[in-house]
Amino acid sequence: SAILSSLENMTQIYYSEILHERGSIYECPVFTVFNYHYVQARNGTITWEAAWQILDDYYVHKMQTIGQVSSPDLLAFYTNLPLNLIDVLGHTHFKEEFKQATYRRYRNLITSYLMNQPASLNSYTLNNGVQLVAFHPLILGTFQNRMEKMNFIVDLVVTRHLTTFTHSVMVSYLAEAIGKHILAARPELLRIPSSYLEGNVYASPAEVLDYIVPAALFHDIGKNGMIPIINTQHRKLNDYEFNIIQTHPQKGSDYLSSDPDFLIYQPVALGHHRSYDGTRGYPLSFDNTASPYRDAIDLIHICDCLDAATDYLSRNYHRAKPFDVVLNELKAGRGTEYNPDMVDVILSDRELYNDLKMLTEQNRENIYYDIYLTFVNLRKKRQ
């Protein structure tokens, strides 16, 4: 507390000196202005309402000249400062309707900048910034329910990289198709803990499907911080790059663990590269065989491999395999790499076989076209 008090005193002294020197708050450094007024409000020297009004006015004024600063400063201006404004506004006693409208304004500022960033900005810096901001508790705390949060994450993160977005959508289609047939024929194979009821209670079939689709969309969300490596399709990845790729399940798990509404999807993100028997895959530190979400992990693992192996449009680094060849690989790996009961359902259900073959082969180009249109339209909307 003594160190904090000393830092606060230094902030106040520095702000007073630089304000006196420059004559206007608008000429003072942005973080100095924000830090000073935050400290003043926290100490009760001014109200949170007064602090927010000063800072919001200052921020709006600075937006008119911020284009003159360097790109890294722009990233901080359009991400860190709106987060600070959200924090200050959250302490106020303004009407909830006003606060929600202002939260939307700040979210739109962040989203618009991140999706229309200068090309010169370092891609790793930007992509990591997107992940950190999207899953920041202050941002997610401005939404009123899980669905609003999910839509925000899908729009800002999942759709950010076209190749990963396309793959995630394909995995969700495959998971939904297989999930429906499993639930109709052998529902005991796809048991998911209910997120609505306490105790050892399993979700209803409808709840299972409601869970499976977003779990599939989020399974590769950890990849969005390593887009330059994902885009390396003209050659084989070196060991260093592959080691980075192998961290994406843990990164995705970390992001999804940042909010209680996303915790239910964390096991799938963490375990979708683990083999059914738990002896292979990554990360080895996660025991997928002991997870209460094991059935969902097994299903997404199958769908992940099925789409990757049959993809002939967006993976230049490998030769796509026909669906029937991949089906034989699933059969060969049943009980070790893949859940044997789920593989048996796929092999024994002719209607499901036709659905999956259509999704991965004949209908893939139509699906990609629809996804690309969505991708383009989202970016037009943000411009």
PEPE-V106815 format. One record per residue. N is the residue number from 1. RES is the residue in one small letter. PHI is phi in radians with two decimals (NA if undefined). BURIAL is + if it has 16 or more other ideal C-beta (glycine too) atoms within 10 Angstrom, else -. D_LAST is the distance of its C-alpha to the last C-alpha in whole Angstrom. Layout:
BEGIN
N&RES&PHI&BURIAL&D_LAST, N&RES&PHI&BURIAL&D_LAST
END
This chain:
BEGIN
1&s&NA&-&45, 2&a&-1.15&-&47, 3&i&-1.15&-&44, 4&l&-1.07&-&41, 5&s&-1.09&-&43, 6&s&-1.12&-&44, 7&l&-1.12&-&40, 8&e&-1.13&+&39, 9&n&-1.11&-&42, 10&m&-1.12&-&41, 11&t&-1.08&+&37, 12&q&-1.15&+&39, 13&i&-1.15&-&41, 14&y&-1.09&-&38, 15&y&-1.10&+&36, 16&s&-1.06&-&39, 17&e&-1.16&-&40, 18&i&-1.28&+&36, 19&l&-1.14&+&36, 20&h&-1.13&-&39, 21&e&-1.21&-&39, 22&r&-1.69&-&35, 23&g&1.43&-&36, 24&s&-2.64&-&33, 25&i&-1.04&+&31, 26&y&-1.25&-&27, 27&e&-1.70&-&29, 28&c&-1.51&+&30, 29&p&-1.04&-&28, 30&v&-1.07&+&25, 31&f&-1.24&-&27, 32&t&-1.15&-&30, 33&v&-1.07&+&29, 34&f&-1.15&+&28, 35&n&-1.09&+&31, 36&y&-1.09&+&33, 37&h&-1.28&+&32, 38&y&-1.14&+&32, 39&v&-1.09&+&35, 40&q&-1.05&+&37, 41&a&-1.24&+&35, 42&r&-1.15&-&37, 43&n&-1.47&-&40, 44&g&1.47&-&40, 45&t&-1.19&-&40, 46&i&-2.27&-&38, 47&t&-1.34&-&36, 48&w&-1.12&+&33, 49&e&-1.08&-&32, 50&a&-1.16&-&32, 51&a&-1.08&+&31, 52&w&-1.12&+&28, 53&q&-1.09&+&28, 54&i&-1.14&+&28, 55&l&-1.22&+&26, 56&d&-1.14&+&23, 57&d&-1.08&-&24, 58&y&-1.08&+&24, 59&y&-1.13&+&21, 60&v&-1.06&-&19, 61&h&-1.13&-&21, 62&k&-1.21&+&20, 63&m&-1.05&-&17, 64&q&-1.29&-&17, 65&t&-2.14&-&19, 66&i&-1.15&-&18, 67&g&-1.10&-&16, 68&q&-1.46&-&20, 69&v&-1.67&-&21, 70&s&-1.28&-&21, 71&s&-1.06&-&18, 72&p&-1.01&-&20, 73&d&-1.19&-&21, 74&l&-1.10&+&17, 75&l&-1.02&+&17, 76&a&-1.16&-&20, 77&f&-1.11&+&18, 78&y&-1.62&+&15, 79&t&-2.13&+&17, 80&n&-1.11&+&21, 81&l&-1.20&+&21, 82&p&-1.04&+&19, 83&l&-1.10&+&21, 84&n&-1.13&+&24, 85&l&-1.14&+&23, 86&i&-1.07&+&23, 87&d&-1.07&+&26, 88&v&-1.12&+&28, 89&l&-1.07&+&26, 90&g&-1.11&-&28, 91&h&-1.47&-&31, 92&t&-1.44&+&31, 93&h&-1.93&-&33, 94&f&-1.11&-&31, 95&k&-1.10&-&30, 96&e&-1.05&-&28, 97&e&-1.07&-&26, 98&f&-1.16&-&25, 99&k&-1.11&+&25, 100&q&-1.10&-&23, 101&a&-1.11&-&20, 102&t&-1.27&+&20, 103&y&-1.00&+&19, 104&r&-1.07&-&16, 105&r&-1.07&-&15, 106&y&-1.18&+&16, 107&r&-1.08&+&14, 108&n&-1.13&-&11, 109&l&-1.07&+&11, 110&i&-1.10&+&12, 111&t&-1.11&+&10, 112&s&-1.06&-&7, 113&y&-1.19&+&9, 114&l&-1.13&+&11, 115&m&-1.56&+&8, 116&n&-2.34&-&7, 117&q&-1.31&+&10, 118&p&-1.08&-&13, 119&a&-1.13&-&15, 120&s&-1.35&-&18, 121&l&-1.22&+&18, 122&n&-0.92&-&20, 123&s&-1.16&-&19, 124&y&-1.14&-&22, 125&t&-1.05&-&21, 126&l&-1.15&+&17, 127&n&-1.14&+&18, 128&n&-1.18&-&21, 129&g&-1.09&+&19, 130&v&-1.02&+&17, 131&q&-1.08&+&20, 132&l&-1.15&-&22, 133&v&-1.22&+&19, 134&a&-1.04&+&19, 135&f&-1.79&+&22, 136&h&-1.21&+&23, 137&p&-0.97&-&26, 138&l&-1.14&+&24, 139&i&-1.19&+&21, 140&l&-1.13&+&23, 141&g&-1.24&-&25, 142&t&-1.49&+&23, 143&f&-1.57&+&23, 144&q&-1.75&-&26, 145&n&-2.76&-&27, 146&r&-1.09&+&26, 147&m&-1.08&-&24, 148&e&-1.08&-&21, 149&k&-1.11&+&22, 150&m&-1.08&+&22, 151&n&-1.08&-&19, 152&f&-1.12&+&17, 153&i&-1.14&+&18, 154&v&-1.07&+&18, 155&d&-1.16&+&14, 156&l&-1.52&+&14, 157&v&-1.89&+&17, 158&v&-1.08&+&18, 159&t&-1.47&+&15, 160&r&-1.15&+&14, 161&h&-1.98&+&17, 162&l&-1.04&-&17, 163&t&-1.11&+&21, 164&t&-1.18&+&22, 165&f&-1.04&+&20, 166&t&-1.06&+&22, 167&h&-1.08&+&25, 168&s&-1.11&+&24, 169&v&-1.15&+&24, 170&m&-1.07&+&27, 171&v&-1.09&+&29, 172&s&-1.17&+&28, 173&y&-1.13&+&29, 174&l&-1.13&+&32, 175&a&-1.13&+&33, 176&e&-1.14&+&33, 177&a&-1.11&+&35, 178&i&-1.16&+&38, 179&g&-1.03&+&38, 180&k&-1.07&+&38, 181&h&-1.24&+&41, 182&i&-1.12&+&43, 183&l&-1.15&+&42, 184&a&-1.38&-&44, 185&a&-1.68&-&47, 186&r&-2.50&-&47, 187&p&-1.05&-&45, 188&e&-1.18&-&47, 189&l&-1.44&+&45, 190&l&-2.30&+&42, 191&r&-1.78&-&43, 192&i&-2.14&+&40, 193&p&-1.01&+&41, 194&s&-1.21&+&40, 195&s&-1.55&-&37, 196&y&-1.88&-&38, 197&l&-2.13&-&42, 198&e&-1.50&-&44, 199&g&1.59&-&47, 200&n&-1.43&-&47, 201&v&-2.10&-&46, 202&y&-1.67&+&44, 203&a&-1.21&+&41, 204&s&-1.26&-&41, 205&p&-0.94&+&40, 206&a&-1.12&-&37, 207&e&-1.15&+&36, 208&v&-1.07&+&36, 209&l&-1.15&+&34, 210&d&-1.10&-&32, 211&y&-1.46&+&32, 212&i&-1.08&+&32, 213&v&-1.12&+&29, 214&p&-1.14&+&26, 215&a&-1.05&+&29, 216&a&-1.20&+&28, 217&l&-1.10&+&24, 218&f&-1.65&+&25, 219&h&-1.11&+&28, 220&d&-1.87&+&26, 221&i&-1.14&+&24, 222&g&-1.23&+&26, 223&k&-1.32&+&24, 224&n&-1.23&+&21, 225&g&-1.63&+&22, 226&m&-2.33&+&24, 227&i&-1.03&+&22, 228&p&-1.00&-&23, 229&i&-1.29&+&27, 230&i&-1.05&+&25, 231&n&-1.36&-&24, 232&t&-1.40&-&27, 233&q&-1.97&-&29, 234&h&-1.57&-&31, 235&r&-2.70&-&34, 236&k&-1.28&-&35, 237&l&-1.16&-&34, 238&n&-1.41&-&37, 239&d&-1.07&-&38, 240&y&-1.08&-&36, 241&e&-1.14&+&33, 242&f&-1.16&-&34, 243&n&-1.10&-&36, 244&i&-1.16&-&32, 245&i&-0.99&+&31, 246&q&-1.20&-&34, 247&t&-1.52&+&32, 248&h&-1.15&+&29, 249&p&-1.11&+&31, 250&q&-1.19&+&32, 251&k&-1.09&+&29, 252&g&-1.07&+&28, 253&s&-1.07&+&31, 254&d&-1.09&+&30, 255&y&-1.08&+&27, 256&l&-1.21&+&28, 257&s&-1.39&-&31, 258&s&-1.38&+&29, 259&d&-2.45&+&29, 260&p&-0.99&-&32, 261&d&-1.25&+&29, 262&f&-1.83&+&29, 263&l&-1.01&-&32, 264&i&-1.16&+&33, 265&y&-1.63&+&31, 266&q&-1.06&+&32, 267&p&-1.09&+&35, 268&v&-1.21&+&33, 269&a&-1.05&+&31, 270&l&-1.34&+&34, 271&g&-1.89&+&36, 272&h&-1.26&+&35, 273&h&-1.82&+&36, 274&r&-1.68&+&40, 275&s&-1.24&+&42, 276&y&-0.97&+&44, 277&d&-1.45&+&47, 278&g&1.35&+&46, 279&t&-1.70&-&47, 280&r&-2.36&-&44, 281&g&1.64&+&41, 282&y&-2.58&+&39, 283&p&-1.38&-&39, 284&l&-1.15&-&42, 285&s&-1.25&-&42, 286&f&-1.73&+&41, 287&d&-1.64&-&44, 288&n&-1.15&+&42, 289&t&-1.24&-&45, 290&a&-1.77&-&46, 291&s&-1.34&+&42, 292&p&-1.13&-&42, 293&y&-1.79&+&39, 294&r&-1.01&+&41, 295&d&-1.05&+&41, 296&a&-1.16&+&37, 297&i&-1.06&+&37, 298&d&-1.06&+&39, 299&l&-1.14&+&37, 300&i&-1.16&+&34, 301&h&-1.07&+&36, 302&i&-1.08&+&37, 303&c&-1.17&+&34, 304&d&-1.06&+&32, 305&c&-1.19&+&35, 306&l&-1.10&+&35, 307&d&-1.23&+&32, 308&a&-1.05&+&32, 309&a&-1.27&+&35, 310&t&-1.71&+&35, 311&d&-1.26&+&31, 312&y&-1.92&-&31, 313&l&-1.96&-&28, 314&s&-2.20&+&26, 315&r&-2.24&+&29, 316&n&-1.22&-&30, 317&y&-1.47&-&33, 318&h&-2.57&-&35, 319&r&-1.62&-&37, 320&a&-1.12&+&36, 321&k&-1.84&+&39, 322&p&-1.09&-&40, 323&f&-0.98&+&39, 324&d&-1.14&-&43, 325&v&-1.16&-&44, 326&v&-1.16&+&41, 327&l&-1.07&+&43, 328&n&-1.17&-&46, 329&e&-1.19&+&45, 330&l&-1.07&+&44, 331&k&-1.10&-&48, 332&a&-1.17&-&49, 333&g&-1.71&+&47, 334&r&-1.13&+&48, 335&g&1.64&-&49, 336&t&-2.03&-&48, 337&e&-1.41&+&44, 338&y&-2.20&+&44, 339&n&-1.05&+&45, 340&p&-1.14&+&48, 341&d&-1.19&+&48, 342&m&-1.17&+&44, 343&v&-1.09&+&45, 344&d&-1.09&+&48, 345&v&-1.08&+&46, 346&i&-1.10&+&44, 347&l&-1.23&-&47, 348&s&-1.66&-&49, 349&d&-1.83&+&46, 350&r&-1.13&-&46, 351&e&-1.11&-&43, 352&l&-1.14&+&41, 353&y&-0.96&+&42, 354&n&-1.13&-&41, 355&d&-1.09&+&37, 356&l&-1.22&+&37, 357&k&-1.11&+&38, 358&m&-1.13&-&36, 359&l&-1.10&+&32, 360&t&-1.50&+&33, 361&e&-2.07&-&34, 362&q&-1.07&-&34, 363&n&-1.70&-&31, 364&r&-1.04&+&29, 365&e&-1.14&-&27, 366&n&-1.15&-&26, 367&i&-1.10&+&25, 368&y&-1.09&+&23, 369&y&-1.06&-&21, 370&d&-1.11&-&20, 371&i&-1.16&+&19, 372&y&-1.10&-&17, 373&l&-1.08&-&16, 374&t&-1.04&-&15, 375&f&-1.06&-&13, 376&v&-1.16&-&11, 377&n&-1.14&-&10, 378&l&-1.09&+&9, 379&r&-1.27&-&6, 380&k&-1.13&-&5, 381&k&-1.13&-&6, 382&r&-1.50&-&4, 383&q&-1.31&-&0
END
